[in-house]
Amino acid sequence: MVVYVDISSAVHAKAGLGRYSENLVRELRPLLGGRLRLFQNSLGRLGPLPAWESYPTAGVRLGYKPWRATVLAAQVLHWPMDRLIPEATLFHATEHLLPSFEHIPTVLTVHDLVFERYPQHHKALNYFYLRAAMPLYCQRASAVIAVSEATKTDLIAFYRLDARKITVIPEATASPFAPQPAELVAAVRRRYNLPQRYILAVSTIEPRKNLDRLADACGPLIGEGLVDGLVLVGKKGWLYEGFLRHLEELPWRKKVILPGFVCEEDLPAIYSGAMITAQPSLYEGFGLPVLEAMACGSPVCASSASSLPEVGGDAARYFDPLRTEEMTDALRTLLHDTALRAEMRAQGLARAARFSWRYTAEQTLALYERVIQMQGQRK
C-alpha cells in the first residue's frame, strides 16, 4: 500500500486547512512508514514542509489557481491524472480539490460547505467554482471524511450523499497547545502590545466569522471596566473591507487590537493570557480555535451555530450569533464570575484532551484500508 496525502494547503500556509494536513501526515508517518507519500502543487516553487525536506513528494509545478482550474477540467472531461502519483494505492485530498484518477481510489476530506449556507459571504468566482466542483468531487471520491457531524449533515442535505459514504473523523489540537507559564504569557503580551485583560478571537477576517457583532458586543464590557480590550488574531481573508470600515466607526476602536497573523509558537501564550476566548462564527465546519483555547486553559464562549456545540460540548457557554445583546450578556456573566471561569478552564482542559491527532490518524488509516479493500473486491 502506497498512500499519497495532499499537503498543498500546509505548504501554502492556509490556516485551518494547513494545520489539518500537516498534523495528519505527522501522525500518519509512524503508522504508515515508507508507505506514506506527499503530494503538492507549486512543487519546486513552494515548500517543502519543515522537517519533511527529504521525504518522497510528488506533484505539479502549477500555482494554486491554475491547478484548481486544471483539476476541475480533468474531472469534467474524465482526464486521468494517475501518472502524477507513481505506485499509488490511494490518494487523500485534504482540501476541497480532488484530481481525476482512473485506477486509484480516493478519500476526500470536506471541512465545511459554508459557500452553500452563506453564498453572500464568498467572492463570486470562488462561489461559482465551488458550486460547480464540490458536488462533482464528492460524487467521484471513493469515500468522504467529514470533520464533524454538522458537515456530514450538510453533505447529505445539499448533495444527497449516501450517509454510508461519509465517515466523521474530528480534528484535534497539536501538542504546543497547553497552558503556558505566566512569564511566557507576559513576554508574548509585550511582544504584541496586548492589554492585561482581553477577550480573544482567533480567525481569518471574513464575513462568516461574525467579528463585527463581536466587536459591538465587547463595547459595553469595555465601558463597564470588565475588560481592557478585544484581541482579534488572524490574517485578512476575503470581503473583509466592510468589517474594517465598521471597526473605524466604533467609539472603542482603539481597544480593538489586530495583531494579524500570529505564528503558532506564540498562539498558546495568547490563548493562555485571555480572560475568555470567543468564537462568534455564523458557521464552522469544525471550529478548531475552540479546542485550542480549551487546551490552553482559556474559558470559551461560542456561537450556538453549526458544529461549535458539537466541539465544545458542556465545557463552553453559547449564544445566538445573530443577537449581539445575548453575546454581550454571555461574556459579561463569565467576566463577573471568577469561580465559573476557573470551573470552565478545568472542563475545557478535559474536553480538549478527548481529541487527538493520533486518533484522527488512526481512524483515517482505518478508512484507507476499507477503501482499498473495497477497491480490490470490485476488480
C-alpha positions in Angstrom: 0.0 0.0 0.0 1.3 3.4 -1.0 -0.8 6.4 0.1 -0.4 9.9 -1.2 -1.7 12.8 1.0 -2.1 16.2 -0.4 -0.2 18.7 1.8 -0.7 21.7 -0.5 -2.7 23.7 2.0 0.1 23.4 4.6 2.7 24.5 2.1 0.6 27.4 1.1 0.0 28.2 4.8 -3.8 28.1 4.6 -4.7 28.5 8.3 -7.0 25.6 9.4 -6.7 23.5 6.2 -2.9 23.7 6.5 -3.0 22.6 10.1 -5.2 19.7 9.2 -2.9 18.3 6.5 0.3 18.9 8.4 -0.9 17.4 11.7 -2.4 14.5 9.8 0.7 13.5 7.9 2.8 13.9 11.0 0.7 11.3 12.8 0.3 9.0 9.8 4.1 8.9 9.3 4.8 6.4 12.2 1.7 4.4 11.2 2.4 4.1 7.5 6.2 4.4 7.5 7.6 4.1 3.9 4.1 3.6 2.6 3.3 7.3 3.0 4.0 9.8 0.2 3.3 13.6 0.0 1.7 15.5 -2.8 1.6 19.2 -3.5 1.0 21.8 -6.2 3.6 24.5 -6.8 6.2 21.8 -6.4 9.7 23.3 -6.6 8.3 26.8 -6.1 7.0 26.4 -2.5 7.8 24.0 0.3 8.8 21.5 1.4 7.3 21.5 4.8 9.8 22.0 7.6 11.2 18.6 8.8 10.0 16.9 5.6 12.7 18.2 3.2 13.9 14.7 2.1 10.6 13.0 2.2 9.2 11.5 -1.1 7.0 14.1 -2.7 5.2 14.2 -6.0 3.0 16.9 -7.6 2.8 19.6 -10.1 4.6 22.9 -10.6 1.4 24.8 -11.2 0.3 27.5 -8.8 -2.9 27.2 -6.8 -5.4 28.8 -9.2 -4.1 27.2 -12.4 -4.0 23.8 -10.7 -7.5 24.2 -9.3 -8.8 25.0 -12.8 -6.9 22.0 -14.3 -8.4 19.6 -11.7 -12.0 20.7 -12.4 -11.4 20.4 -16.1 -9.9 16.9 -15.7 -12.9 15.8 -13.6 -15.4 17.1 -16.1 -13.6 15.6 -19.1 -12.5 12.4 -17.3 -8.8 13.1 -18.0 -6.9 10.6 -15.8 -4.0 12.0 -13.7 -2.7 8.7 -12.4 0.8 9.3 -13.8 1.3 12.1 -11.3 1.4 9.7 -8.3 3.5 6.7 -9.3 2.9 3.4 -7.4 -0.1 4.9 -5.7 -2.7 2.7 -4.0 -4.8 5.6 -2.7 -4.9 9.4 -2.8 -6.2 11.6 0.0 -7.4 15.0 -0.9 -7.2 17.1 2.3 -8.7 20.3 0.9 -11.7 20.8 -1.4 -9.8 19.8 -4.6 -9.9 16.2 -6.0 -7.8 15.3 -9.0 -9.2 12.8 -11.5 -7.8 9.3 -11.3 -8.8 6.2 -13.4 -7.4 3.4 -11.3 -6.6 4.9 -7.9 -9.3 5.2 -5.2 -9.6 8.5 -3.4 -10.6 9.9 0.0 -11.8 13.5 0.1 -11.9 15.5 3.4 -14.7 18.0 3.4 -14.2 20.7 6.1 -17.3 22.7 5.5 -20.0 23.8 3.0 -20.1 27.4 4.1 -20.5 28.6 0.5 -23.7 26.7 0.3 -25.0 28.0 3.6 -23.8 31.6 3.2 -23.1 32.3 -0.5 -23.2 36.0 0.1 -20.0 35.7 2.2 -17.9 34.4 -0.7 -16.3 36.1 -3.7 -18.3 35.4 -6.8 -15.7 33.5 -8.7 -14.8 31.3 -5.8 -18.5 30.6 -5.1 -19.2 29.6 -8.7 -16.2 27.4 -8.8 -17.2 25.6 -5.6 -20.8 25.2 -6.6 -19.6 23.5 -9.8 -16.8 21.5 -8.3 -17.8 20.3 -4.9 -20.8 18.1 -5.8 -18.7 16.5 -8.5 -15.7 15.9 -6.2 -17.9 14.4 -3.5 -19.6 12.1 -6.0 -16.3 11.0 -7.6 -14.5 10.3 -4.3 -14.4 6.7 -3.2 -15.1 7.9 0.4 -15.6 11.2 2.1 -14.3 12.4 5.5 -16.5 15.0 7.3 -14.7 16.7 10.2 -18.0 17.0 12.1 -21.5 15.7 12.3 -22.7 19.1 11.2 -20.6 18.9 8.0 -21.9 15.3 7.4 -25.5 16.7 7.7 -24.7 19.4 5.2 -23.3 16.9 2.7 -26.4 14.8 2.9 -28.7 17.8 2.7 -27.0 19.6 -0.2 -25.6 16.8 -2.3 -27.7 13.8 -1.2 -24.7 11.7 -0.5 -25.3 8.3 0.9 -24.6 8.5 4.6 -22.6 5.3 4.3 -20.1 7.0 2.1 -19.3 9.6 4.8 -17.1 9.0 7.8 -16.9 11.6 10.6 -13.4 12.0 11.9 -12.8 15.1 14.0 -9.8 17.3 14.1 -7.7 17.9 17.2 -5.1 20.3 18.8 -1.4 19.9 18.3 1.0 19.4 21.3 2.1 23.0 21.6 -1.4 24.0 22.7 -1.3 23.8 26.5 -1.4 26.2 29.4 1.6 28.4 29.3 3.7 29.8 32.2 3.0 33.3 33.4 6.3 34.7 32.4 5.9 33.4 28.8 2.4 34.8 28.6 3.7 38.2 29.8 6.5 38.2 27.2 4.2 37.4 24.4 1.7 40.0 25.6 4.5 42.7 25.5 5.6 41.5 22.0 2.2 42.0 20.5 1.2 45.0 22.7 -1.8 43.2 24.1 -3.7 44.6 27.1 -3.6 43.0 30.5 -7.2 41.8 30.4 -8.6 40.9 27.0 -11.2 38.8 25.2 -9.7 36.9 22.3 -10.9 35.7 19.0 -8.7 33.7 16.6 -10.0 33.5 13.0 -9.4 34.7 9.5 -11.1 38.1 9.0 -14.1 37.4 6.7 -17.9 37.9 7.0 -19.0 34.5 8.3 -16.7 34.9 11.3 -19.2 37.5 12.6 -16.4 39.7 14.1 -18.4 42.9 13.6 -21.1 41.7 16.1 -18.3 40.5 18.5 -16.7 44.0 18.3 -20.1 45.6 19.0 -20.8 43.1 21.9 -17.5 44.0 23.6 -18.1 47.7 23.7 -20.3 47.7 26.8 -17.9 45.4 28.6 -15.0 47.7 27.9 -17.1 50.7 29.0 -18.0 48.9 32.3 -14.3 48.2 33.0 -14.7 44.5 32.9 -12.1 44.0 30.2 -9.4 46.2 28.7 -9.8 45.3 25.1 -10.7 42.8 22.3 -7.9 41.0 20.5 -8.6 39.6 17.0 -5.8 37.3 15.8 -5.8 36.3 12.2 -5.0 37.4 8.7 -7.3 39.1 6.2 -9.4 36.6 4.2 -12.0 37.9 1.7 -14.7 40.6 1.8 -13.0 42.0 5.0 -13.3 45.6 4.0 -16.8 46.1 5.4 -15.6 44.8 8.8 -12.7 47.2 8.9 -14.9 50.2 8.0 -17.3 49.1 10.7 -14.5 49.0 13.2 -13.4 52.5 12.4 -16.8 53.8 13.4 -16.8 52.3 16.9 -16.0 54.7 19.8 -13.9 51.9 21.4 -11.9 51.3 18.2 -8.6 51.8 20.0 -9.5 49.0 22.3 -9.7 46.5 19.4 -6.2 45.1 18.7 -5.5 43.4 15.3 -2.1 41.7 15.6 -2.7 40.0 12.2 -1.3 36.5 11.6 0.5 35.1 14.6 3.0 32.3 14.4 1.8 29.0 16.0 4.6 29.2 18.6 3.0 32.3 20.1 -0.6 31.3 19.9 -0.7 29.1 23.1 0.5 32.0 25.2 -2.0 34.4 23.7 -4.8 31.9 24.4 -3.5 31.3 27.9 -3.5 35.0 28.6 -7.1 35.6 27.5 -9.8 36.1 30.1 -12.2 34.5 27.6 -11.8 33.2 24.1 -14.9 34.0 22.0 -15.9 32.1 18.8 -18.8 34.1 17.3 -18.9 32.4 13.9 -22.1 32.1 11.9 -20.8 28.8 10.6 -17.9 26.5 11.2 -17.2 23.1 9.8 -15.3 22.2 12.9 -14.1 25.3 14.8 -10.6 24.3 15.8 -9.9 27.5 17.9 -12.5 26.3 20.4 -10.3 23.2 21.1 -7.1 25.2 21.0 -8.4 27.7 23.6 -9.6 24.9 25.9 -6.3 23.1 25.6 -4.6 26.3 26.8 -6.9 26.7 29.7 -9.0 29.6 28.3 -12.7 29.6 29.0 -14.7 29.5 25.8 -17.9 31.4 24.9 -19.1 30.4 21.5 -21.8 30.6 18.9 -24.5 28.0 19.1 -24.4 27.6 15.3 -23.3 24.6 13.2 -20.5 22.4 14.7 -19.4 24.6 17.6 -21.6 23.0 20.3 -20.5 19.6 19.0 -16.9 20.5 19.5 -17.2 22.5 22.8 -19.7 20.2 24.5 -20.6 21.1 28.1 -17.3 22.8 28.6 -18.3 26.0 26.7 -21.0 28.6 27.1 -23.1 29.5 24.0 -25.0 32.4 22.5 -27.1 33.1 19.4 -24.6 34.6 16.9 -27.2 36.9 15.4 -28.1 38.5 18.8 -25.4 41.0 19.9 -27.0 41.7 23.3 -27.1 38.0 24.0 -23.4 37.8 23.1 -22.7 40.7 25.5 -24.7 39.1 28.3 -22.9 35.7 27.9 -19.5 37.3 28.0 -20.5 39.6 30.9 -21.6 36.6 33.0 -18.2 35.0 32.6 -16.3 38.1 33.3 -18.1 38.7 36.5 -17.7 35.1 37.8 -14.2 34.2 38.6 -15.2 30.8 40.0 -17.2 29.9 36.9 -14.2 30.7 34.7 -12.0 28.5 36.8 -14.5 25.7 36.5 -14.7 26.1 32.8 -10.9 26.0 32.5 -10.9 22.6 34.1 -13.8 21.4 32.0 -12.1 22.7 28.8 -8.8 21.0 29.5 -10.7 17.7 30.0 -12.7 18.3 26.8 -9.7 19.1 24.7 -7.9 16.0 25.9 -10.6 13.8 24.4 -9.4 14.8 20.9 -6.0 13.8 19.5 -4.3 13.9 16.1 -3.1 10.3 16.7 -6.8 9.2 17.0 -7.6 11.2 13.8 -4.7 9.5 12.0 -5.7 6.0 13.2 -9.3 6.5 12.1 -8.1 7.9 8.8 -5.8 4.9 8.2 -8.6 2.5 9.0 -10.7 4.3 6.4 -7.9 4.0 3.8 -7.8 0.2 4.5 -11.5 -0.2 4.0 -11.5 1.8 0.7 -8.6 -0.2 -0.6 -10.3 -3.4 0.3 -13.5 -2.3 -1.4 -11.5 -1.4 -4.5 -9.9 -4.9 -4.5 -13.3 -6.5 -4.3 -14.5 -4.6 -7.3 -11.7 -5.9 -9.6 
